[in-house]
Amino acid sequence: MITRQHYLETIRERLKSFPVVSVLGPRQVGKTTLAQEIAGEQPSHFFDLEDLDALARLEEPKAALDRLEGLVVLDEVQRKPELFALLRVLADRKPVKARFLLTGSASPALVRGVSESLAGRVALVDVAGFNLGEVGEGEWQKLWWRGGFPLAYLAGTDAASRQWQEEFVRTLLERDMPQLRITIASAALRRFWTMLTHYHGQIWKGSELARSLGASEPTMRKYLDILRSTFMVRQLAPWHENVAKRQVKAPKIYLRDSGLLHCLLRQPTFDDLESHPKLGASWEGFAIEQVLSITGDRDAYFWATHGGAELDLMVNWQGRRYGFEFKYGDAPSMTKSMHTALHDLKLERLFVVHPGRDSYVMNDRTEAVAITHLRAKISQPDIGGEK
């Protein structure tokens, strides 16, 4: 059993300060399990809105919820978006009779309901798949290959993990998307999603994708927004620095879960992945997710110029600016692009993350960091905190 103590502590702290806490994340990532653990610690009422009995109990939602005290959990709340207006009223009661813990997939309906009805009353907690801090740094290759969805990572065999991933993709497209009021044909969205794997780690080129799929560029943008809203895709924004260089202004696109990336790329084994052209991009996306699981993704960017200088990831974290490069090689060395990024972006430190065993200093502000040392290195007091 892998405990997710960080998320549990975050939810507990948010519930002390806010009348409503909304736990957002993709399907099957463990939101319900977290909610059940929190509910088990105190007097609570649990409504699973995918259960017909729970829906029946909420046919008259004001009568059902107004009398409750303690913690009220509404699991998969996007199934009943009309609850948001009522929750605003219940959250404003003085004194507070109940606090509400919501879980749900990040649908447009859910986000709109939270922003329009619960502004100032709700704390958002984003939940992702397993990370190296949870499974152990020594399991990096398994986590990279299978991805972080709990049932995929914990499957008995790689074959069972892949079968789960294939069923997840199918269920998301054919069942969950319609439940989220998304009416696009599942076959069209799957073609786009599969095509997007070949652009993983690259600059977004909607016109190119539109030509490939015989669709319009606005349609491609709409499809991308859907996959972003369900946490399947990460759009990494470009950083613009006041330097005398023409800078790239389009975002970069990544599939957030490396296991689903490998599934959609139809890579049967890890050995096959190692000979695939997207190997380096897969490593980059995986390592980015591991960094952001530590620093958060609220202030994260990439940087690139039309002259060829680039930086895979830059985060403004705890008042400082850190850069990250991701190299699939045992002994990365300094490049001209790294020197340019250090100078132009005024980075506090630059870390070059690789899958080898050793970490070592590359120059006075640059260090090669083995993926197994990443969490300890970034968490050092003289790195992420006060010197």
N, C-alpha and C positions, 0 to 999 in steps of 0.2 A: 504494500500500500504506500503510495507516494502522497505525503501530506503537503498541502499548499498553504503553509503557514503565513506567508507574506500576504496573500489575498485575504485570508481570514482576519488577520490583524488590521488590514486596511478597511475592510467592511465594518468591523467592530468600531474602529475609530470614527468612521463617517457616520455611523448610526448614533453616536453620542452627540454629534453636532448638527445633523440634518434630520428633518422628519421623514424624508424619502431618500433612499439610496437605490440607484439603478445599476445593476451588474450587466454589462454588455459584452458580447463576444459571439463567436460563431457557434453554430450548432455543435453539440456533442463535445464541447470543450471542458465541461465540468462545472458549469454555472449552477445547475440544480443541486449537485453534490455539495457545493459550498453553501448554498442557501439552506440545505437541510442541516448541515453542521451548525450553522449560526442559529437556526430555529431550535435545534436540540439543546441549546445552552440556556434557554429562557422560556417563559410562557409565550406561546406563539400559536398562530393559525395559518395553515398552509393551504393554498389554492393552486392546484396544477391546472392551468387553463387549457391543457390538451386533454384533460379528463372530463367526460360528459357530466359526471356527478358534480364536479367543481363548478362547471359552467351553469348547471341547474341551480346550485346554491347562490349564484350571482345573477339570477334572472332579475331580481330587484336589488341592484348593487348598493344603493344608498341604505336600504333597510338592513342588508347583510353586513355592511362594513362599518356603519356608523356606531354600532353598539360594541364593537370589538375593542379590546385593550391589549397592551403588550406589543408583540411584534406580529405584523401581518405580512405574509409572503405571498406574492402574486407571481407565479412561475410561468414564463412565456407570455408575458402581459401583452405582447403585440397581437395576440389573438382577440383581444377585447379593448381596442384603442379608445372606446368611449369612456373607459374608466379614468383617463387622465384628468378630465375636467372635474370629476368627483374627487379625485385625490388632492387636487388643489384646495378644495374646500376643507377636506378632512385634515390636511397638513397645516392649515391655518388656525385650527381650534386651539384655544387657550383655556386651561392648560392642555398640554399635549396628552391625548388619551392613548394613542397608538403611533408606532412608527412603521413605515412601510418599506419592505425590501422587494424590489422588482427585479426579475431577470427576463432577458429577452434577446433574440437575435437583432442585430443592428439594422432593422428595416427602416425605410424612409418613413413609414407610419410611426414607428417607435420614436425616432429622432424628432420628428415634427411634434409629436405629442409631448415629449419631454420639454422641448425648447419653448413651445407655445403656452403650455399649461402649468409647468412646474418650475419655471425660471426662478432662481433664488431660493428654491425649496429643496432641490435635489442635488445629490452628489453622484457623479458618475464614476464607476470603477470598471475599467476595461480588463477583461480576462482573456489571456492567450493560451496557447498550448504549453506543454511542458518545456522548461528551459534547463540549461545545464546545472543551474543552482539547485534544481529539484531532483534531477535524475543522477547527478554526479558527473563531474568533468570527464572522468574516464569513459563515460558512455557516449562521447560526442559523435562517434561514427554511427552508432545505432540511431541516435536522435536525428542526425543529419539525414540518414537514409530513410527512416520511417516517418519522420516528422513528429510534431508534438501533440497531435490529437491522442488523448489517453488510450482509447481502444486500439488505435493503430500501433502506438508505441509498445503497449503491454501485451500485444498479441503473442501467441505461443510460437509462431513461426513467421518468417518474412512473407510466405505465401498467404497466411491468414491476415497479416497486416495489409497486404495489397488488396485482398478481397474486400476488406472493410473499407478501404479507400475508394474502391470502385463503386461500392454500394452507397457510400456517402455522397459521392458526386451525383450519382443518379437520383438519390432521394432529395438532395438539395434542389436540383433542377426541376424534378417532376412533381414533388410534393410541397417542399418548403417554400419555394418561390411563389407559387400560387397562393399559399396561405399568407404570404407577405404582400398580397395584392399586386404582384408583378406578373404581367400578362404576356410577356415575351415567350415565344415558342422555345421549349427546352432544347430542341435540336439546334436552333440558331445560337442560343447562348452557349451551348457546349462547344460549337465550332469556334466561336470567338474565344472562349476560355482556353481551348486547346491551342489555337493560334497564338494566344498571348504567351504561352510557355516559350515560344521561340524568340520572344522579345523580352524575356525575363532578364532584368539587369540592364536594359537598354533605355535610351531616351524614347518617350512616348511619341509615336508617329501615327496619328489617327488616320491621316490620308493614305498612308501605305497599307494599313490594315483594311481600310475601306475598299481599296482597289482589290486586295487579295480576296475579300469576302463578297465583293459585288454589292456593297452597301454604301450608305452615305457616311460622311465623317461625323455628323451629329449623332447618328445611330451608334457608331463605335464609342462615342463619348458616353452615351446613355448606358451601353452595356458595361463599360468600365466602371461607371458610377454604381451600378448594381452590384458588381463584384466587390467594389470597395465597401459598400454599405453592409455587406454580409461578411466582412473581414477576410475575404479570400485574397484580396490584392492590396498591396501597399503602394501608395503613390508617394514617392520621396521628392519633396520640393527642391528646386534649385536655390542656392544661396547667391545673392548678388552683392559683391563687394565693390567699393569705390576704388577700383584699380583701372589702369589704362589698358584694359584688355576687353575684347568682345567676349561676353560670357553667355553660356547656354542658359536659356530661360524656360525650356520645356522640362517637365518632371521626368523622373525615371520610374519604371514600373517593375515590381517584383511580386511573384506569388508568395504569400506570407508563409505558407507551410511547405517545407522542402519535400515532405513525403508526398503531398498532392502534386507537387511539381514533377517528381519522378514518375508518379502514376500516370499523369497526363502526357508525359514524354514517352511513355511506354518502355521504360527501362526495367527489364525483368530482374536484374541483380545489380549489386553494387559494383561488381567487376565491369558490367556493361556501362555503367555511369562513368567509370574512370576513363573510358575511351570515347565518351560522347563530347561533341563540341561545346555543350553547355555546362561542362564540368566546372569550369572556373566561375561562371555566373551562378551556378547552384551553390557553390561554396560561399560566394559573396553574399547572396541572399540569406543563407543560413546564419553566417557570422553576424550580419547586420541585426538579425532578430535577437541574437544572443546579447549583443551590445545594448540594444534598446530595452531588453528585459531588465537591464541594470540601470540605465540612465533615464528611461522613459523616452517617449517619442514626440513629446509636445514641441520640442525645439531642435529638430533633427533635419539635416539637409545633405545634399551632395553639391559639389562645386566642379564646374568644368568651363574651360574657355575654348573658343574656336581655334586657338593656336595649339591646342593639344594638352595643356596642363589640366589636371583633374584631381579630385579627391573623392574617394568612394563615400565617405560619411563624415560629417562634421556635426558635433552636438555642442550646444551651449548648456553647460551643466554646472550647477553650483557656482555660478558666477565666472566660469572660465570656459575657454573655447578649446575643444579637443578634436583632433582629426584621427581618422581610421582608414587604413588601406587593408585590403583583404587579398592575400596571395596564396594560391594553392601550390606551395612549394616548401621544402624543408628549410631553406636558408635564403630568405629574401634579402636583397641589398638595396641601398639607397638609389633613387632614380632622380633625374632632373625634375620631373613632375613633383616629387615629394619636396625637394628644396624650394620649388616655386610656391607650393601650397603653404609651407611653413612661413615663408617670408610674406607673401601677399595676404594671407588670412590671419597672420599674427597668432599662430596656434600656441597654446601653452605646452602641449605635448602632441606627438604623433605616434600612434601605435600601428604596427604592421602585423596583422593577425594571420597566423598560418597554422597548418595542421601538424607541424613537426613537434619534436619533444622539447627543444631548448628555447629559452628566451634570452635575449642578449641586447646590449646597447649598440645602436647603429651610429648615433652621434649625440650631441649634448641634449637634444630635445626629441629624439626618435628612438624607439625601442621595438625590436621584433618580439612579439608575444605569442607563445604557443597557446592554442585554443584551451588547453587544460589549465593554463595559468591566467586566463583572461579575467575571470571574476575576481580573483584575489588581487590581481594587478590594478584593476580599475578602482577597486574598493579601498585601496591603501589610503590612509589619512593624508599623505602628502600628494596624492593624485587627485582625489575627488573632493577633499575637504580643505580645511585651513592648514596652511603650513606652520 
